[in-house]
């Protein structure tokens, strides 16, 4: 049996900083889910912090957990924000429709897959979602008085947001059936390799933070020494070598005198 999952989240950290940095301050807003071809449920975490019983039953079952880009994003979010929900989900039960697409030469973006595989409007990813993501999943621009929009401040749009979240599950289920499966997930060797890759990414690497901090301090000290030398050699006209225009003005050009190479070589 397959189950289908998708998270909508908020974080003040831009996602292009990387999912791990994003997840450190992330909040889960909505968790959309379905078991097989059954009805789609939405857990509005902002309205009720208690997990619905049917979702809990799915998490502790032996079914597959299908996400789209779940290995890179949703897994990291759950591990950081909701480890109690993440732990019951066995690593060998995770699957990913984005990986399924990429393993067969298809684009990974859900919206693009919907267009290529010609999903009808009722099934395809809701294009209104981009506007709703901007509204609820990111801080508003600094020039706006209301820096964060929520279920309380925009209840009508929040209802649309919930319906948008359902569209992802509808699209994932249809796309999974339309896409080839021979490379993923039916190829056990490739599936095992992907699961190993997930373990490595989630485990991370050890970093000698003391060495890293010492290297940063050494660079700072060297930059100060170089800046002092630059200022001294230019009689204070240039404070650092990064001041390109000031450095170019301070450079003294020596007139070029042609030299005959034979004059140099003669004894």
C-alpha positions in Angstrom: 0.0 0.0 0.0 1.2 3.5 -0.8 0.5 6.7 1.1 1.0 10.2 -0.2 2.3 13.2 1.7 3.2 16.9 1.3 4.2 19.7 3.6 3.6 23.4 3.4 6.0 25.3 5.6 7.0 28.8 6.8 10.5 30.0 7.6 12.1 33.4 7.8 15.3 31.8 6.2 15.3 31.8 2.4 15.1 28.3 1.0 18.1 29.1 -1.3 20.2 29.1 1.8 19.7 25.3 1.8 17.1 23.0 3.4 19.0 22.4 6.6 19.5 26.2 7.3 15.8 26.7 6.3 14.6 23.9 8.6 16.3 25.4 11.7 13.6 28.1 11.9 10.9 26.4 9.9 7.3 25.8 11.0 4.9 23.2 9.5 1.7 24.9 8.4 -0.1 22.1 6.6 0.5 18.3 6.2 -1.5 16.9 3.4 -1.9 13.1 3.1 -3.8 10.2 1.6 -3.7 6.4 1.8 -3.8 4.8 -1.6 -6.6 6.3 -3.7 -8.5 7.3 -0.7 -9.7 10.7 0.3 -7.1 13.5 0.9 -6.8 14.7 4.4 -5.2 18.0 5.5 -3.8 18.5 9.0 -3.8 22.3 9.6 -1.1 22.4 12.3 -1.7 26.1 12.9 -5.3 25.3 14.0 -4.7 22.1 15.9 -1.3 20.9 17.1 -2.7 17.3 17.7 -2.0 14.9 14.8 -5.2 13.4 13.3 -5.6 9.8 14.2 -5.8 8.5 10.6 -2.4 10.2 9.8 -0.9 8.6 12.9 -2.2 5.2 11.8 -0.5 5.7 8.4 2.8 6.7 9.9 3.0 3.5 12.1 1.9 1.2 9.3 4.2 -0.7 6.9 3.0 1.2 3.8 5.3 3.3 1.5 5.6 7.0 2.1 5.6 8.9 -1.2 6.6 12.5 -1.4 7.8 14.9 -4.1 11.3 16.1 -3.4 10.8 14.6 0.1 14.3 13.3 0.4 15.8 16.8 0.0 13.1 18.9 1.7 10.4 17.2 3.7 12.6 14.7 5.4 14.9 17.5 6.6 11.9 19.5 7.8 10.4 16.6 9.7 13.6 15.6 11.3 14.2 19.2 12.6 10.7 20.4 13.3 8.6 17.3 14.1 11.0 14.5 15.0 8.3 12.6 16.9 6.4 12.2 13.6 9.6 11.6 11.6 10.9 8.7 13.7 8.1 6.2 13.1 8.7 6.5 9.3 11.1 3.7 8.5 13.9 4.8 6.1 13.2 1.9 3.7 9.6 3.0 3.3 10.4 6.4 1.8 9.8 7.0 -1.9 9.9 10.1 -4.1 8.0 10.9 -7.3 10.7 13.6 -8.2 13.4 10.9 -8.1 11.1 8.6 -10.2 10.9 11.4 -12.8 14.6 12.1 -12.9 15.5 8.4 -13.1 13.6 8.3 -16.4 14.8 11.5 -18.0 11.9 13.6 -17.0 12.0 17.0 -15.3 11.7 17.0 -11.6 9.4 20.0 -11.1 5.9 18.9 -10.3 4.2 21.6 -12.3 6.3 20.9 -15.4 5.5 17.2 -15.1 1.8 17.9 -15.1 2.2 19.8 -18.3 4.3 17.2 -20.1 2.1 14.3 -19.1 -1.0 16.3 -19.9 -2.8 16.1 -16.6 -6.3 17.7 -16.7 -7.0 20.9 -14.8 -8.8 19.0 -12.0 -5.7 16.9 -11.3 -2.8 19.2 -12.2 -0.9 21.2 -9.7 -2.8 24.4 -8.9 -1.0 27.3 -10.5 -2.6 29.7 -8.0 -0.3 28.0 -5.5 2.6 30.3 -6.3 0.7 33.3 -5.1 -0.4 31.5 -1.9 3.1 30.3 -1.2 4.4 33.9 -1.4 1.6 35.0 0.9 1.8 32.4 3.7 5.2 30.6 3.5 7.6 33.6 3.4 8.0 36.9 5.3 6.4 39.8 3.6 8.6 42.6 2.2 10.1 45.0 4.7 8.1 47.9 3.3 4.8 46.3 4.3 3.3 46.9 7.7 2.1 43.3 8.0 5.3 41.2 7.8 3.5 37.8 8.1 0.2 36.7 6.7 -1.6 33.8 8.5 -4.8 31.9 8.8 -6.1 34.6 11.2 -5.2 37.6 9.1 -6.4 36.1 5.7 -8.9 33.4 6.4 -10.4 33.4 2.8 -7.0 32.9 1.2 -6.1 30.3 3.8 -9.0 28.2 2.7 -7.6 28.4 -0.9 -4.2 27.5 0.5 -5.6 24.2 1.9 -7.3 23.4 -1.4 -4.0 24.1 -3.2 -2.2 21.7 -0.9 -4.6 18.9 -1.9 -3.8 19.5 -5.5 -0.2 18.3 -4.9 -1.4 14.9 -3.7 -3.8 14.5 -6.6 -1.1 15.3 -9.0 1.5 13.0 -7.4 -0.8 10.0 -7.5 -1.6 10.4 -11.2 1.9 11.2 -12.2 3.3 8.2 -10.4 1.0 5.9 -12.4 1.8 7.7 -15.7 5.6 7.7 -15.3 7.8 4.7 -16.0 8.9 2.7 -12.9 11.7 0.3 -14.2 14.6 2.5 -13.0 12.8 3.6 -9.8 11.3 2.2 -7.7 11.2 -1.2 -9.3 15.0 -1.4 -9.8 16.1 -2.7 -6.3 19.7 -1.8 -6.9 18.9 1.8 -7.8 16.4 2.1 -4.9 19.0 0.8 -2.4 21.5 3.3 -3.8 19.0 6.1 -3.3 18.2 5.0 0.2 22.0 5.0 1.0 22.3 8.5 -0.4 19.5 9.6 1.9 21.2 8.1 4.9 24.4 9.9 4.0 22.7 13.3 3.5 20.7 13.1 6.7 23.8 11.9 8.7 25.9 14.8 7.4 29.7 15.1 7.9 31.8 15.9 10.9 33.3 19.4 10.9 36.3 20.5 13.0 34.6 23.8 14.1 37.7 24.9 16.1 39.9 24.5 13.0 37.3 26.4 10.8 37.0 29.2 13.3 40.9 29.5 13.5 41.0 29.6 9.7 38.5 32.4 9.6 40.5 34.3 12.3 43.7 33.8 10.3 42.1 35.2 7.2 40.8 38.3 9.1 44.3 38.9 10.5 46.0 38.5 7.1 43.5 40.9 5.5 44.2 43.6 8.1 48.0 43.2 7.6 47.6 43.4 3.8 45.3 46.5 4.2 47.9 48.2 6.4 50.7 47.4 3.9 48.6 48.7 1.0 47.9 52.0 2.9 51.6 52.4 3.8 52.8 51.8 0.2 50.3 54.2 -1.3 50.9 57.0 1.3 47.4 56.5 2.7 45.6 57.0 -0.7 44.3 53.4 -0.7 43.1 51.7 2.4 42.6 48.2 1.0 43.4 46.4 -2.2 39.7 46.0 -2.8 39.4 49.7 -3.6 39.9 49.2 -7.3 39.6 52.7 -8.6 41.7 54.2 -5.9 44.4 51.5 -6.4 44.4 52.2 -10.2 44.9 55.9 -9.6 47.7 55.3 -7.1 49.7 53.0 -9.5 52.6 54.8 -11.1 53.1 53.8 -14.7 56.8 53.5 -15.7 57.5 54.5 -19.4 58.3 51.4 -21.5 61.8 51.4 -23.1 62.2 48.9 -26.0 65.0 46.5 -25.4 66.9 44.6 -28.0 67.2 41.0 -26.8 70.6 40.7 -28.7 72.0 43.5 -26.5 71.2 41.4 -23.4 72.7 38.2 -24.8 75.9 39.7 -26.0 78.9 39.1 -23.6 
